[in-house]
Amino acid sequence: MTKKILLLIVFVFLTVPLIYSQKERIEYLPNFDKRTLHFGYYLGINSNSFEINYHDQSGFDPNSPVNPIPPRDMFVSVDASLGFNIGFVIDYRLHKNINLRFEPGLVSNTKTLTFVDPNLNATVDGIPIYANSTNNLEREVAGTYLHLPLLLKLSTNRLNNIRPYIIGGVSYDYNFSSNENNGKDNFEGEFRMTQSNFMYEIGFGVDFYMYFFKFTPSIRGVFAINNELVEDYNPVDYPEYSSPWTGPIDFMGTRGIYLNLTFE
């Protein structure tokens, strides 16, 4: 359902400017883009998931004392719910078609992780290793982030009251909900994520010049650079065994789509 909504939004993005530009119109805010510095704010929604890469198991040895629990059949499915974005815009004009933008804001979202066949029934001498673990198969990962993107905006020349653009850059996310330093881990029902994360972003949008302000819908992809996963501690009773939740995962990072409505 989320994918259908996003595809519909992309279709609207591509068709509305074409229709809107067919007629000659009164040019609103003719001097808006001549200002060196201006401000605004944005509201939006996001759909954040995770890109997950797993360790290579081609050389797996079931008799190895390092990790005798085979994680090769394990994978994680991610169910992402829609979250919200809100923040401010600081725009600095570098050139008539190039702007440097700083868009500090708050981002909130929730993901549910489902572990499929994570070998949680493993035993040693007939004794279950993870019998005391809480809710073995699902983890809810909720996050509220301070989102600090620094972006370069490349715009076309203005056509009547519209102006398409592409945008890209890097961002820093501070996760207020991080439990990175929590003494508990998945063995006690806590899936831990890092507190500080770096992203790169790329997207596009269309500026609509209204009578009193500029209105801009935009779509942006956001992708993690660093690994956001905090690995579990090894089982207390069997320290030579790695965690079936985090042991098989090599990289886990945000992969999201942001839809923003900006007012400047």
C-alpha positions in Angstrom: 0.0 0.0 0.0 2.8 2.4 0.9 4.6 1.7 -2.5 1.3 2.5 -4.4 0.9 5.8 -2.5 4.5 6.8 -3.3 4.2 5.9 -7.0 1.0 8.0 -7.2 2.9 10.9 -5.6 5.8 10.6 -8.1 3.2 10.6 -11.0 1.7 13.8 -9.6 5.1 15.3 -9.3 5.9 14.6 -13.0 2.5 15.7 -14.5 1.3 18.7 -12.5 4.2 21.0 -13.4 3.7 20.2 -17.1 0.0 21.1 -16.9 0.7 24.1 -14.7 3.1 25.6 -17.2 1.0 25.4 -20.3 -0.7 28.8 -19.8 0.9 32.1 -19.5 0.4 33.4 -16.0 1.1 36.4 -13.9 4.6 36.0 -12.4 4.4 35.9 -8.6 7.3 36.9 -6.4 9.5 38.0 -9.3 12.4 39.0 -7.0 12.2 36.0 -4.6 15.3 34.2 -6.0 17.5 37.3 -6.0 17.7 37.3 -2.2 21.1 36.0 -0.8 19.5 34.5 2.3 16.0 33.4 3.1 14.2 31.1 5.5 11.3 28.7 5.6 9.8 25.6 7.2 8.7 22.1 6.1 6.3 19.4 7.1 6.3 15.9 5.8 6.0 12.1 6.1 8.6 9.4 5.7 8.8 5.6 5.2 12.0 4.4 6.7 13.2 0.8 6.4 16.7 -0.9 6.7 19.2 -2.2 4.2 20.5 -5.4 5.7 23.6 -7.3 4.5 24.6 -10.6 6.0 28.0 -12.3 6.7 29.2 -14.7 4.0 28.3 -18.2 5.2 29.9 -20.1 2.2 32.7 -21.3 4.4 30.5 -22.2 7.4 31.7 -25.1 9.5 29.0 -26.5 11.8 31.7 -28.0 14.0 33.5 -24.7 14.5 33.7 -23.6 18.2 33.5 -20.0 17.1 29.9 -20.1 15.9 28.4 -23.5 15.8 24.9 -22.1 15.4 24.2 -21.9 11.6 22.9 -18.4 10.9 22.8 -18.9 7.1 19.0 -19.6 7.0 18.2 -16.5 9.1 16.9 -13.3 7.6 15.1 -10.2 8.9 12.0 -8.8 7.4 11.2 -5.1 8.1 7.7 -3.7 8.4 8.0 0.1 8.3 5.2 2.4 9.3 4.8 6.0 8.1 6.5 8.6 10.3 6.6 12.4 10.2 9.2 15.1 9.5 9.2 18.7 10.7 11.8 21.4 10.5 13.3 24.7 9.3 15.0 25.8 6.1 18.0 28.1 5.8 18.7 28.8 2.1 21.9 30.6 0.9 22.1 31.6 -2.8 25.4 30.7 -4.4 24.4 31.3 -8.0 21.2 32.0 -9.8 20.7 28.2 -10.2 22.6 26.9 -7.2 21.6 27.1 -3.5 23.2 25.8 -0.3 20.6 24.6 2.2 20.6 23.7 5.8 17.4 21.9 6.9 17.5 21.0 10.7 14.5 19.1 11.9 12.9 16.2 13.8 12.1 12.9 12.2 10.1 10.1 13.9 9.3 6.6 12.7 8.8 3.0 13.9 10.0 -0.3 12.3 9.0 -3.8 13.3 11.7 -6.4 12.7 10.7 -10.1 12.3 13.4 -12.7 12.6 12.7 -15.6 10.2 14.3 -18.9 11.3 17.0 -17.4 13.5 17.9 -20.8 15.0 16.5 -19.7 18.3 15.8 -23.3 19.2 19.5 -24.2 19.4 20.6 -26.4 22.2 23.8 -27.4 23.9 23.7 -30.9 25.4 19.9 -30.8 25.1 19.6 -27.5 27.0 18.1 -24.5 25.0 20.5 -21.6 24.9 17.9 -18.9 24.4 15.0 -20.3 26.4 14.9 -17.3 28.7 15.0 -14.7 25.9 12.0 -12.4 25.7 9.8 -12.4 22.5 12.4 -14.1 20.3 10.9 -13.4 16.9 10.0 -9.7 16.8 11.6 -6.4 17.8 10.1 -3.0 17.6 12.6 -0.2 16.7 11.2 3.2 17.4 13.2 6.3 16.8 13.1 10.1 17.1 16.0 11.8 15.4 17.5 15.2 15.2 18.1 15.4 11.5 20.8 17.9 10.2 21.1 17.8 6.4 23.5 20.1 4.4 22.3 20.1 0.8 23.1 21.5 -2.6 20.1 22.5 -4.7 20.4 22.7 -8.5 17.5 24.4 -10.1 16.4 25.0 -13.7 15.5 28.4 -15.0 12.1 29.6 -13.8 9.2 28.9 -16.1 6.3 31.2 -15.3 5.6 30.2 -11.6 7.3 26.9 -11.5 10.9 25.8 -11.1 12.0 22.1 -10.9 15.2 21.1 -9.2 17.3 18.3 -8.0 18.9 18.2 -4.5 21.6 16.1 -2.7 24.0 16.2 0.1 24.9 14.6 3.4 23.3 14.6 6.8 23.9 13.8 10.5 21.2 12.0 12.6 21.2 12.0 16.4 18.9 9.2 17.6 17.2 10.4 20.9 15.7 6.9 21.2 19.0 5.1 21.0 19.7 2.4 23.5 23.3 1.9 22.4 24.7 2.0 25.9 22.0 0.0 27.4 23.3 -3.0 29.4 20.4 -5.1 28.1 20.4 -6.6 24.6 18.2 -9.0 22.6 18.7 -11.7 25.2 16.5 -9.4 27.3 14.3 -8.1 24.5 16.3 -5.0 23.6 17.4 -4.4 20.0 20.1 -1.8 20.1 20.9 0.9 17.5 23.7 3.5 17.4 23.1 7.1 18.6 25.1 9.0 15.9 24.6 8.2 12.2 25.6 9.7 8.9 23.5 9.7 5.7 23.6 10.8 2.1 20.5 12.1 0.4 19.3 12.7 -3.1 16.0 13.9 -4.4 14.0 16.2 -6.6 11.1 18.7 -6.2 9.3 21.6 -7.8 9.0 25.2 -6.6 5.6 26.7 -7.1 5.6 30.5 -6.7 2.3 31.6 -5.1 1.0 35.1 -4.4 2.6 35.5 -0.9 5.0 32.6 -0.6 6.8 29.8 -2.4 5.4 26.3 -2.0 7.6 23.2 -2.7 6.7 19.5 -2.7 9.7 17.3 -2.8 10.7 13.6 -2.6 14.1 12.5 -1.2 15.9 9.3 -0.7 17.9 8.9 2.5 20.6 6.2 2.9 22.9 5.4 5.8 26.6 5.5 5.4 27.6 3.8 8.7 26.4 0.6 10.3 23.6 1.4 12.8 23.6 -2.0 14.4 24.9 -2.5 17.9 25.8 -6.1 18.3 24.6 -8.2 21.2 26.7 -9.4 24.0 27.5 -13.1 23.8 25.3 -15.4 25.9 26.4 -15.4 29.6 26.2 -19.1 30.0 27.8 -19.9 26.6 30.2 -17.0 25.8 31.7 -18.7 22.7 28.3 -18.6 20.9 27.3 -15.5 19.0 23.9 -13.9 19.1 21.3 -15.3 16.6 19.8 -11.9 16.2 22.9 -9.8 15.4 25.6 -12.4 14.7 24.6 -13.1 11.1 24.2 -9.4 10.2 27.2 -7.6 8.6 25.6 -4.2 7.9 22.3 -2.6 8.9 21.5 0.9 7.8 18.6 3.3 7.2 17.0 3.3 3.7 14.1 5.8 3.6 11.9 8.0 1.4 11.0 11.5 2.6 8.1 13.5 1.2 8.2 17.1 2.4 6.0 20.2 1.8 8.1 23.3 2.2 6.9 26.9 2.7 9.4 29.8 2.1 
